[in-house]
């Protein structure tokens, strides 16, 4: 899954890149995937969204 696809899915739930709150803690993407450069991809924390949504985003969300 490339980063553009991830962003498209995040946009559907009104995610704003760089937003920080108790419900949506944002981390630098730690995945080794070459689809987006190191330190560029931002993913929601595991606490932020329901488990089934994380599964839709792709397996590398669970790497941290």
C-alpha positions in Angstrom: 0.0 0.0 0.0 1.5 3.3 -1.0 1.4 6.4 1.1 -1.2 8.1 -1.3 -3.6 5.2 -0.6 -3.1 5.6 3.1 -3.7 9.3 3.0 -6.9 8.8 1.0 -8.2 6.4 3.6 -7.3 8.8 6.4 -9.1 11.7 4.6 -12.3 9.7 4.7 -12.4 9.9 8.5 -11.4 13.7 8.5 -7.8 13.0 9.6 -5.6 16.1 9.4 -1.9 15.5 8.8 0.1 16.5 11.9 -3.0 16.7 14.2 -2.2 15.9 17.8 -4.8 15.2 20.5 -5.6 12.5 23.1 -7.7 10.6 20.6 -5.3 10.9 17.7 -1.7 10.6 18.6 0.5 10.8 15.5 3.9 9.1 15.2 6.5 9.1 12.4 5.9 6.0 10.4 8.4 3.3 11.6 7.7 0.8 8.8 10.5 -0.2 6.5 8.2 0.1 3.5 9.8 2.0 0.6 6.4 3.4 -0.5 7.1 6.6 1.5 10.4 8.1 2.6 11.7 7.6 6.1 10.2 10.1 8.5 7.6 11.3 6.1 4.7 8.9 6.6 2.5 9.6 9.6 0.1 7.1 10.9 -2.5 7.2 13.7 -1.6 5.4 16.9 -3.1 2.0 17.7 -5.4 3.5 20.3 -6.9 6.0 17.9 -9.0 3.9 15.7 -11.0 0.6 15.8 -9.2 -2.6 15.1 -11.0 -3.2 11.8 -10.0 0.2 10.5 -6.4 -0.5 11.2 -6.6 -3.8 9.3 -7.9 -1.9 6.3 -5.0 0.5 6.4 -2.5 -2.3 6.0 -0.2 -4.6 8.0 2.6 -2.1 8.6 0.4 -0.1 11.0 1.0 -2.7 13.6 4.8 -2.6 13.4 5.2 -0.3 16.3 
